Amino acid sequence: MDSRRSERDEEIVSKVNRGNVDLFGELVGRYQKKIFNIGMMFFRNHDDASDFAQEVFLKAYNSLGTFQGKSRFVFWITRVAYNHGINSVKGRRAAESLAESALSWEGATPEETHLKEEVRSALRKAVAELPENYRICVDLYFFYGLRYAEISEITGFPVNTVKSHVFRAKQVLRDSLQGTIAEEYHEM
């Protein structure tokens, strides 16, 4: 058995940070499949997921000095992958948002278009005001179409926590949007 296989990730990180950079390949070998699978969740094709994995490992290597060992390395690199995935997808879909994709339709009358813009604006504002953990789960669940288990894998939240965050976020959004609609109705 290879002695490196028995070394903890954190020990390898420490050695890489002290100059034994070749050991980073051991970490890549351990987590390549996991990071590739996260890429597949975001991009749903092999080529983009492979590029994504390479970018994540490069980003992880370049910021390895920031790893403090407060959590396990697997959670740290998963978080690096998650953040990179969110930023990559946002870059690709800069003009599209949760509100826009959920409410797009063709052939709308001017009145429907105005109403759609008002609802879109209210939804965008309500989602932006959600607590970060709720917003992350809602974005991944509704906008990116990920399952609870996939969201758990990416964020490190337990599956039941993800379900709870989505449920509570929907309640907050419903209450917020009902309040916004009631306010606008009274202004008319």
Rosetta blueprint (number, residue, H / E / L):
1 M L
2 D L
3 S H
4 R H
5 R H
6 S H
7 E L
8 R L
9 D H
10 E H
11 E H
12 I H
13 V H
14 S H
15 K H
16 V H
17 N H
18 R L
19 G L
20 N L
21 V H
22 D H
23 L H
24 F H
25 G H
26 E H
27 L H
28 V H
29 G H
30 R H
31 Y H
32 Q H
33 K H
34 K H
35 I H
36 F H
37 N H
38 I H
39 G H
40 M H
41 M H
42 F H
43 F H
44 R L
45 N L
46 H H
47 D H
48 D H
49 A H
50 S H
51 D H
52 F H
53 A H
54 Q H
55 E H
56 V H
57 F H
58 L H
59 K H
60 A H
61 Y H
62 N H
63 S L
64 L H
65 G H
66 T H
67 F L
68 Q L
69 G L
70 K L
71 S L
72 R L
73 F H
74 V H
75 F H
76 W H
77 I H
78 T H
79 R H
80 V H
81 A H
82 Y H
83 N H
84 H H
85 G H
86 I H
87 N H
88 S H
89 V H
90 K H
91 G H
92 R H
93 R L
94 A L
95 A L
96 E L
97 S L
98 L H
99 A H
100 E H
101 S H
102 A H
103 L L
104 S L
105 W L
106 E L
107 G L
108 A L
109 T L
110 P H
111 E H
112 E H
113 T H
114 H H
115 L H
116 K H
117 E H
118 E H
119 V H
120 R H
121 S H
122 A H
123 L H
124 R H
125 K H
126 A H
127 V H
128 A H
129 E L
130 L L
131 P L
132 E H
133 N H
134 Y H
135 R H
136 I H
137 C H
138 V H
139 D H
140 L H
141 Y H
142 F H
143 F H
144 Y L
145 G L
146 L L
147 R L
148 Y H
149 A H
150 E H
151 I H
152 S H
153 E H
154 I H
155 T H
156 G L
157 F L
158 P L
159 V H
160 N H
161 T H
162 V H
163 K H
164 S H
165 H H
166 V H
167 F H
168 R H
169 A H
170 K H
171 Q H
172 V H
173 L H
174 R H
175 D H
176 S H
177 L H
178 Q H
179 G H
180 T H
181 I H
182 A H
183 E H
184 E H
185 Y H
186 H H
187 E H
188 M L
